[in-house]
Amino acid sequence: MPATGVASAAPAPPSIPANTHAAHRQPRRDATPAADRAFYTTTFSRIPSAPELRAIGALAFRDRSLSHDRKLACASCHDPAHAFGPVSARPGLRVAPSLRYLQAVPRFTEHFIDPDLDDGADQGPAGGLTWDGRAQSLHDQARSPLYGTDEMAIASRHELVQRFAHASYATQARTIFGADIFSDDERAEKALLLALEVYQQDPTAFYPYTSKLDGVIHGTATFTPAEAHGKQLFDDPAKGNCARCHPDIGPAPAFTDYGYVALGVPAAKGAPLDLGLCGPRRTDLANRDEYCGKFRTPSLRNVATRKQFFHNGSVRSLHDVVAFYATRDSDPKRWPTDLPAQYRTNLDAEPPFGGHAPVLTEAEITDIVAFLGTLTDR
């Protein structure tokens, strides 16, 4: 008979360094919903350990046979050698985000109240995984690309389980989950997703905190003059004002407030219209016009390793990303957006936006980019 009860290997929330922006958010997470409680209730003949799950997850993450055409693995778009982000462009609605530093992202809510602020103001939507926050857990996030038509394109749960059952690590899966693991498609899919989830909670791989910035915080490294000036500009409300959405407080800053913002980024050539929170991937908020064009603010950790920026990959250099913020409103012809006119009232108008002249010089942009380079993990 299958074992019952809560799996000892069900992942607990990773520890978050105290006194960080993320740590303050943790106690305000919603209670575990029924769907997640059901997911973590063990129906396996054998309860696997966390190291066993992590080992299977690492293999599955790199397994191209789990895609319909056997050409794409999770690691194809989330390269472990590039902070689990993409190395090159590929067809699809959105550019893959990095999978690093997701351990403190809160569950999606339309009404986030930041405990760090005294006024208790409702800051609107925040949290959730993926660019539109529709995934509420790492196993939920892992499921999406497996079945996504422009990603791994598996047609059904049965097809996925058959691929899993014939993988090079299938014998290993039978050992840790029980010999009957592939006899039930739902249970086998859950085993695969749980393994991928636990793998993505490996702190050494997914939240190592080994950047130069972390060395500066702990007194083992020093910024160059350009990097130090870049951080000043990053924080200055009259200059970059980057820390407004990418806060850098505490001993292990996440460089994101997990909120949603409409930036009106440049259109990507040939890409379909993408309105983020209100569709097309997310459907439950399709009638909320005030959310159209809004995407979740990503962490800036390891941002200098990327080759494509924003949700649609329309900007190809970190210099141009910072220049976009500095000149979106003063030089709109340089940044043609595909955000329909009826939604442009949603655009962020806080500094550095809303002005009539660039607020950053070329030299200042260069220094901010230098500072952002200190966020790359070793």
Secondary structure, DSSP 8 states (H G I E B T S, - for coil): ----SB-TTS-------TTSHHHHHGGGS----HHHHHHHB--SSS---HHHHHHHHHHHHT-GGGSTTS---HHHHSBGGGTTB-SS--SSSS-----TT-TT----BSS-B-TT-TT--B---B--BSTT--B-SHHHHHHHHHH-TTTT----HHHHHHHHHTSTTHHHHHHHH-TTGGGSHHHHHHHHHHHHHHHTT-HHHH----BHHHHHHTTS----HHHHHHHHHHH-TTTT-GGGTS---SSS--S---BEEB---B--TT-----BTTSSS--TTTT-GGGBTBEE----TTGGG-SSBSTT--B--HHHHHHHHHHTTT-GGGS-B-S-GGGGGGB--STTTT-SS-SS-HHHHHHHHHHHGGG-B-
